[in-house]
Amino acid sequence: MEFKANRVDEANVEITATLSKELIEKNLDNVAKAAAKTMNVQGFRKGKVPVAVVKQRYAEKLLEDAQGEAIRKVLNEGLKLLELKNDDLIGEPSISKFDKKEDGSVELEISVACKPKIDLGDYKTLVPEVKAVEVGIEKIDARLTEIASQSAPLEKISRKRAAKDGDYAVIDFEGFVDGVAFEGGKAEKYPLLLGSNSFIPGFEEQVIGMKYDEQKDIVVTFPKEYQAKDLAGKEAVFKVTLHEIQERVTPELNDEFAQKMLPNEKDVTIDTLREKIKEQIVATEKATYYREELKPTFLETLVEKINFALPKIVVDQEVNFALNNKIRNMSEAEINELKEDANKVEAIREELKVDATNSVKATFIIDALAKAEKVDVSDQEVTQLLYFEALQMGQNPQNVIKQYQEAGYLPAIKMSIIEEKVISKLFDEKLAK
């Protein structure tokens, strides 16, 4: 067997070999003999099936197995020659060439992706300048007023007047299309915030001006893109009765209010609450500042300054991913053009290659930074994050986690969390200097 193993660079290996006809046939005999010992074939006792019969009946499958055995041997010998272990590899090796010759031999080429060796150098000098986030008292008090308004209880207004924008109108309603009531179009004592635009366009505007115990027919048209297809684009009549009008009574911003907002803390004053709110605003604005302003520049600098070989297979996968996303957004005519001209597909791949390469490079750099900074994220942290996000979205956490798990998204989410952690750590250190 002719055999050669070559390091293209630190991240890519090519193993080439010519599998002789004799080697493949020898493997075929071995595979057939092993199969004969366990195979059930009618007319023969188990373990007593002639090898010739096994070869005849399962020729194609046995040949695949024999070739596979030869390929595994070539791969193992190549890795051994280059002193590479399984831990040094990324993903599964791929067969980039499998050329069957007339003499029965096979020319084989295997591409192997290796973990790149990254010298981060003095990476902390590449961290951009970080400014402290300043939050003024006006913003704090505005948020305090918003919290007070949101937490205020609804109370029936003391005097009877017409409903206006910003009121909660407590209504009964029932909807009809062509005189027939439709499913989901009825409710009683429903508190509708006027101006929230939570109902069909035009509905809330017609409730404004209604008075206590007033009954009214409200005519609206469902949007064409309405989720219930049987109602989309149709005119509906809602019979509405207004029972009462409620409004939120904003509490006084004092120590008593602060104690209600922070029930588990001692000696709480309104200034304590203001300080808590300030911390929340600073944390939110700092996260946005880091993510939207500093991080893109930092990653761009890292990609430009830190050079190392990239696994070709990984870059190709990223290009394919970007290409598929682009094709999904194309018109049918554009897709047909690509089918007719393969050169156009290659041209698009070339356009996408720069961004794909930089994306792969940034991912490896972040991984190296995380190791250097000893930043890690457990699987439990990933699950907890998804759990709380699902709760906030009103979704079933177990179902959401299962969906991400089945789709294979958890590793990507984990990497994203690691990225945020390590970059925030470096920015915080820079800010503290």
VOKEPA-455060 format. One record per residue (C-alpha): residue number from 1; x, z, y. Coordinates in nm, 3 decimals. Layout:
BEGIN
   k       x       z       y
 NUM       X       Z       Y
...
//
This chain:
BEGIN
   k       x       z       y
   1   0.000   0.000   0.000
   2   0.138  -0.107   0.337
   3   0.094   0.179   0.579
   4   0.175   0.263   0.943
   5   0.077   0.551   1.174
   6   0.140   0.522   1.545
   7   0.078   0.743   1.848
   8  -0.054   0.514   2.122
   9  -0.025   0.811   2.358
  10  -0.084   1.188   2.348
  11  -0.460   1.141   2.301
  12  -0.486   0.832   2.081
  13  -0.357   0.748   1.735
  14  -0.382   0.424   1.539
  15  -0.335   0.418   1.163
  16  -0.309   0.078   0.998
  17  -0.286  -0.010   0.631
  18  -0.338  -0.292   0.384
  19  -0.538  -0.175   0.085
  20  -0.433  -0.385  -0.212
  21  -0.684  -0.523  -0.460
  22  -0.511  -0.321  -0.734
  23  -0.551   0.008  -0.540
  24  -0.920  -0.053  -0.477
  25  -0.978  -0.145  -0.843
  26  -0.791   0.167  -0.957
  27  -1.009   0.380  -0.731
  28  -1.316   0.195  -0.858
  29  -1.222   0.284  -1.219
  30  -1.175   0.650  -1.124
  31  -1.506   0.665  -0.936
  32  -1.692   0.491  -1.220
  33  -1.543   0.727  -1.482
  34  -1.645   1.031  -1.279
  35  -1.996   0.891  -1.230
  36  -2.033   0.811  -1.601
  37  -1.992   1.180  -1.689
  38  -2.296   1.289  -1.486
  39  -2.519   0.981  -1.470
  40  -2.852   0.944  -1.648
  41  -2.907   0.589  -1.778
  42  -3.192   0.504  -2.013
  43  -3.065   0.428  -2.363
  44  -2.757   0.646  -2.334
  45  -2.697   1.017  -2.370
  46  -2.594   1.199  -2.053
  47  -2.216   1.190  -2.017
  48  -2.186   0.907  -2.271
  49  -2.267   0.611  -2.043
  50  -2.000   0.337  -2.082
  51  -1.794   0.281  -1.768
  52  -1.866  -0.093  -1.785
  53  -2.241  -0.024  -1.769
  54  -2.195   0.206  -1.469
  55  -1.990  -0.060  -1.291
  56  -2.245  -0.329  -1.362
  57  -2.548  -0.131  -1.247
  58  -2.395   0.036  -0.942
  59  -2.125  -0.211  -0.844
  60  -2.190  -0.216  -0.469
  61  -2.224   0.161  -0.428
  62  -1.917   0.230  -0.644
  63  -1.712  -0.021  -0.445
  64  -1.809   0.156  -0.122
  65  -1.704   0.489  -0.273
  66  -1.375   0.343  -0.395
  67  -1.298   0.197  -0.053
  68  -1.400   0.525   0.110
  69  -1.157   0.713  -0.112
  70  -0.877   0.477  -0.012
  71  -0.965   0.516   0.357
  72  -0.959   0.896   0.330
  73  -0.617   0.880   0.168
  74  -0.483   0.652   0.445
  75  -0.622   0.885   0.712
  76  -0.480   1.200   0.552
  77  -0.137   1.040   0.502
  78  -0.136   0.918   0.863
  79  -0.225   1.259   1.005
  80   0.035   1.422   0.781
  81   0.304   1.178   0.894
  82   0.229   1.250   1.263
  83   0.200   1.625   1.192
  84  -0.161   1.638   1.318
  85  -0.415   1.895   1.199
  86  -0.794   1.875   1.204
  87  -0.799   2.117   1.499
  88  -0.600   1.861   1.700
  89  -0.872   1.597   1.665
  90  -1.182   1.522   1.871
  91  -1.488   1.401   1.685
  92  -1.466   1.183   1.376
  93  -1.200   0.912   1.335
  94  -1.350   0.563   1.364
  95  -1.272   0.248   1.165
  96  -1.185  -0.010   1.432
  97  -1.095  -0.280   1.177
  98  -1.204  -0.344   0.818
  99  -1.109  -0.700   0.728
 100  -1.162  -0.818   0.369
 101  -0.914  -1.086   0.263
 102  -0.955  -1.366   0.008
 103  -0.708  -1.203  -0.231
 104  -0.933  -0.894  -0.253
 105  -0.719  -0.678  -0.027
 106  -0.847  -0.509   0.291
 107  -0.674  -0.479   0.628
 108  -0.769  -0.145   0.775
 109  -0.728   0.014   1.117
 110  -0.841   0.368   1.198
 111  -0.861   0.502   1.555
 112  -0.818   0.876   1.597
 113  -0.891   1.073   1.916
 114  -0.676   1.379   1.982
 115  -0.719   1.668   2.221
 116  -0.521   1.576   2.532
 117  -0.232   1.793   2.643
 118  -0.297   1.897   3.002
 119  -0.041   2.041   3.239
 120  -0.247   2.201   3.516
 121   0.059   2.279   3.724
 122   0.000   2.507   4.021
 123  -0.373   2.424   4.024
 124  -0.467   2.708   4.259
 125  -0.295   2.527   4.546
 126  -0.554   2.250   4.502
 127  -0.847   2.486   4.570
 128  -0.998   2.392   4.911
 129  -1.039   2.635   5.199
 130  -1.345   2.855   5.152
 131  -1.544   2.993   5.445
 132  -1.752   3.309   5.425
 133  -2.128   3.257   5.439
 134  -2.274   3.426   5.746
 135  -2.642   3.525   5.758
 136  -2.800   3.627   6.088
 137  -3.069   3.893   6.136
 138  -3.324   3.622   6.228
 139  -3.299   3.464   5.883
 140  -3.316   3.805   5.713
 141  -3.629   3.906   5.906
 142  -3.790   3.568   5.843
 143  -3.739   3.617   5.470
 144  -3.862   3.976   5.496
 145  -4.182   3.857   5.667
 146  -4.226   3.589   5.398
 147  -4.192   3.849   5.120
 148  -4.439   4.079   5.296
 149  -4.687   3.794   5.333
 150  -4.656   3.689   4.969
 151  -4.695   4.043   4.839
 152  -4.987   4.129   5.068
 153  -5.320   4.183   4.887
 154  -5.613   3.952   4.946
 155  -5.897   4.114   5.142
 156  -6.241   3.991   5.233
 157  -6.260   3.917   5.605
 158  -6.457   4.178   5.796
 159  -6.670   3.927   5.988
 160  -6.848   3.619   5.864
 161  -6.701   3.299   6.004
 162  -6.629   2.942   5.896
 163  -6.341   2.881   5.654
 164  -6.020   2.759   5.813
 165  -5.679   2.635   5.706
 166  -5.477   2.916   5.545
 167  -5.785   3.106   5.420
 168  -5.860   3.179   5.055
 169  -6.209   3.037   4.996
 170  -6.379   3.198   4.694
 171  -6.593   2.916   4.557
 172  -6.801   2.796   4.263
 173  -6.767   2.426   4.191
 174  -6.873   2.167   3.937
 175  -6.762   1.803   3.935
 176  -6.963   1.496   3.836
 177  -6.865   1.132   3.782
 178  -7.159   0.887   3.781
 179  -7.389   1.190   3.766
 180  -7.229   1.330   3.451
 181  -7.032   1.657   3.452
 182  -6.677   1.613   3.323
 183  -6.461   1.851   3.122
 184  -6.240   2.086   3.324
 185  -6.431   2.022   3.645
 186  -6.613   2.357   3.668
 187  -6.513   2.707   3.782
 188  -6.671   3.021   3.928
 189  -6.536   3.258   4.195
 190  -6.222   3.048   4.225
 191  -5.987   3.162   4.509
 192  -5.869   2.834   4.668
 193  -5.594   2.851   4.930
 194  -5.699   2.599   5.193
 195  -5.406   2.383   5.297
 196  -5.219   2.430   4.968
 197  -5.300   2.073   4.856
 198  -5.348   2.206   4.503
 199  -5.680   2.022   4.458
 200  -5.768   1.653   4.461
 201  -5.679   1.495   4.799
 202  -5.964   1.541   5.046
 203  -6.125   1.835   4.867
 204  -5.977   2.124   5.064
 205  -6.035   1.951   5.398
 206  -6.409   1.938   5.323
 207  -6.422   2.308   5.235
 208  -6.281   2.390   5.580
 209  -6.576   2.467   5.809
 210  -6.803   2.596   5.532
 211  -6.970   2.933   5.588
 212  -7.074   3.222   5.363
 213  -7.324   3.123   5.089
 214  -7.321   2.763   5.206
 215  -7.368   2.490   4.941
 216  -7.220   2.147   4.987
 217  -7.156   1.822   4.799
 218  -6.791   1.721   4.835
 219  -6.706   1.359   4.756
 220  -6.351   1.270   4.659
 221  -6.166   0.997   4.466
 222  -5.924   1.085   4.189
 223  -5.574   0.937   4.240
 224  -5.499   0.625   4.035
 225  -5.207   0.804   3.869
 226  -5.421   1.110   3.777
 227  -5.316   1.261   3.443
 228  -5.667   1.237   3.291
 229  -5.694   0.860   3.242
 230  -6.074   0.868   3.212
 231  -6.095   1.008   3.567
 232  -5.808   0.818   3.734
 233  -5.923   0.617   4.036
 234  -6.289   0.725   4.002
 235  -6.514   0.876   4.269
 236  -6.642   1.227   4.196
 237  -6.901   1.455   4.352
 238  -6.834   1.829   4.346
 239  -7.119   2.070   4.405
 240  -6.956   2.361   4.589
 241  -7.083   2.707   4.685
 242  -6.872   2.928   4.912
 243  -6.916   3.299   4.835
 244  -6.666   3.461   5.065
 245  -6.346   3.411   5.261
 246  -6.034   3.617   5.195
 247  -5.706   3.649   5.380
 248  -5.379   3.825   5.318
 249  -5.331   4.134   5.532
 250  -4.958   4.155   5.595
 251  -4.836   4.515   5.573
 252  -4.629   4.678   5.844
 253  -4.255   4.630   5.789
 254  -4.149   4.993   5.763
 255  -3.981   5.237   5.523
 256  -4.302   5.275   5.322
 257  -4.314   4.901   5.257
 258  -3.945   4.901   5.159
 259  -4.008   5.181   4.906
 260  -4.282   4.973   4.743
 261  -4.048   4.676   4.717
 262  -3.762   4.887   4.570
 263  -3.945   5.151   4.362
 264  -3.647   5.234   4.138
 265  -3.405   5.323   4.417
 266  -3.364   5.648   4.609
 267  -3.366   5.708   4.985
 268  -3.491   5.356   5.056
 269  -3.545   5.248   5.417
 270  -3.639   4.916   5.571
 271  -3.269   4.864   5.642
 272  -3.195   4.909   5.269
 273  -3.440   4.628   5.197
 274  -3.288   4.413   5.469
 275  -2.945   4.460   5.310
 276  -3.081   4.358   4.968
 277  -3.240   4.049   5.119
 278  -2.914   3.966   5.294
 279  -2.728   3.986   4.962
 280  -2.980   3.752   4.800
 281  -2.961   3.498   5.084
 282  -2.580   3.508   5.087
 283  -2.566   3.460   4.708
 284  -2.809   3.166   4.722
 285  -2.641   2.995   5.017
 286  -2.293   3.055   4.877
 287  -2.394   2.897   4.545
 288  -2.529   2.593   4.731
 289  -2.216   2.574   4.950
 290  -1.989   2.593   4.647
 291  -2.192   2.343   4.443
 292  -2.273   2.081   4.708
 293  -1.981   2.097   4.952
 294  -1.670   2.238   4.787
 295  -1.707   2.148   4.420
 296  -1.723   1.764   4.457
 297  -1.409   1.763   4.672
 298  -1.227   2.001   4.439
 299  -1.310   1.799   4.126
 300  -1.206   1.477   4.298
 301  -0.870   1.635   4.390
 302  -0.816   1.768   4.037
 303  -0.889   1.427   3.883
 304  -0.652   1.258   4.129
 305  -0.361   1.504   4.100
 306  -0.365   1.603   3.730
 307  -0.268   1.316   3.500
 308  -0.284   1.301   3.120
 309  -0.388   1.062   2.843
 310  -0.758   1.038   2.762
 311  -0.910   0.973   2.417
 312  -1.033   0.613   2.430
 313  -1.324   0.686   2.195
 314  -1.458   0.958   2.428
 315  -1.430   0.732   2.734
 316  -1.610   0.452   2.547
 317  -1.890   0.693   2.453
 318  -1.931   0.793   2.819
 319  -1.940   0.425   2.924
 320  -2.205   0.354   2.658
 321  -2.411   0.651   2.778
 322  -2.396   0.527   3.139
 323  -2.475   0.171   3.028
 324  -2.784   0.282   2.834
 325  -2.909   0.478   3.134
 326  -2.861   0.173   3.357
 327  -3.041  -0.057   3.114
 328  -3.337   0.184   3.094
 329  -3.397   0.128   3.467
 330  -3.372  -0.252   3.446
 331  -3.665  -0.493   3.452
 332  -3.756  -0.693   3.142
 333  -3.616  -1.008   3.307
 334  -3.281  -0.838   3.375
 335  -3.260  -0.713   3.016
 336  -3.330  -1.065   2.885
 337  -3.046  -1.199   3.100
 338  -2.808  -0.950   2.938
 339  -2.925  -1.054   2.591
 340  -2.846  -1.417   2.672
 341  -2.503  -1.352   2.824
 342  -2.275  -1.092   2.661
 343  -2.022  -1.139   2.944
 344  -2.267  -0.977   3.186
 345  -2.283  -0.667   2.966
 346  -1.903  -0.646   2.962
 347  -1.896  -0.687   3.341
 348  -2.133  -0.391   3.379
 349  -1.922  -0.188   3.136
 350  -1.616  -0.254   3.351
 351  -1.805  -0.142   3.663
 352  -1.904   0.183   3.493
 353  -1.562   0.250   3.342
 354  -1.399   0.410   3.649
 355  -1.673   0.672   3.696
 356  -1.693   0.731   3.320
 357  -1.317   0.783   3.297
 358  -1.321   1.027   3.590
 359  -1.615   1.215   3.438
 360  -1.436   1.256   3.102
 361  -1.115   1.356   3.278
 362  -1.297   1.618   3.487
 363  -1.456   1.765   3.174
 364  -1.119   1.812   3.004
 365  -0.971   1.963   3.322
 366  -1.258   2.212   3.352
 367  -1.208   2.310   2.988
 368  -0.836   2.367   3.054
 369  -0.913   2.567   3.370
 370  -1.159   2.784   3.179
 371  -0.891   2.865   2.920
 372  -0.634   2.935   3.193
 373  -0.877   3.163   3.379
 374  -1.008   3.319   3.054
 375  -1.365   3.218   3.138
 376  -1.600   3.188   2.843
 377  -1.975   3.168   2.784
 378  -2.140   3.299   2.469
 379  -2.423   3.122   2.290
 380  -2.639   3.423   2.380
 381  -2.580   3.361   2.753
 382  -2.694   3.001   2.713
 383  -3.008   3.112   2.531
 384  -3.083   3.379   2.793
 385  -3.049   3.127   3.076
 386  -3.289   2.884   2.908
 387  -3.525   3.172   2.829
 388  -3.558   3.288   3.190
 389  -3.578   2.933   3.328
 390  -3.861   2.858   3.085
 391  -4.047   3.172   3.196
 392  -4.012   3.071   3.560
 393  -4.155   2.727   3.478
 394  -4.445   2.882   3.288
 395  -4.323   2.736   2.957
 396  -4.285   2.890   2.613
 397  -3.916   3.000   2.596
 398  -3.890   2.970   2.216
 399  -4.024   2.613   2.225
 400  -3.790   2.513   2.509
 401  -3.484   2.654   2.333
 402  -3.584   2.483   2.008
 403  -3.628   2.147   2.186
 404  -3.283   2.170   2.348
 405  -3.134   2.276   2.015
 406  -3.287   1.986   1.822
 407  -3.185   1.737   2.093
 408  -2.825   1.864   2.074
 409  -2.813   1.962   2.443
 410  -2.686   2.320   2.404
 411  -2.311   2.234   2.408
 412  -2.355   2.035   2.732
 413  -2.551   2.321   2.891
 414  -2.283   2.566   2.782
 415  -2.012   2.346   2.936
 416  -2.212   2.326   3.259
 417  -2.234   2.706   3.281
 418  -1.861   2.738   3.212
 419  -1.792   2.487   3.488
 420  -1.998   2.682   3.741
 421  -1.833   3.009   3.639
 422  -1.471   2.894   3.656
 423  -1.514   2.706   3.983
 424  -1.698   2.999   4.145
 425  -1.420   3.232   4.026
 426  -1.151   3.017   4.189
 427  -1.350   2.982   4.513
 428  -1.421   3.357   4.527
 429  -1.049   3.433   4.482
 430  -0.964   3.192   4.764
 431  -1.227   3.352   4.988
 432  -1.088   3.700   4.920
 433  -0.737   3.606   5.041
//
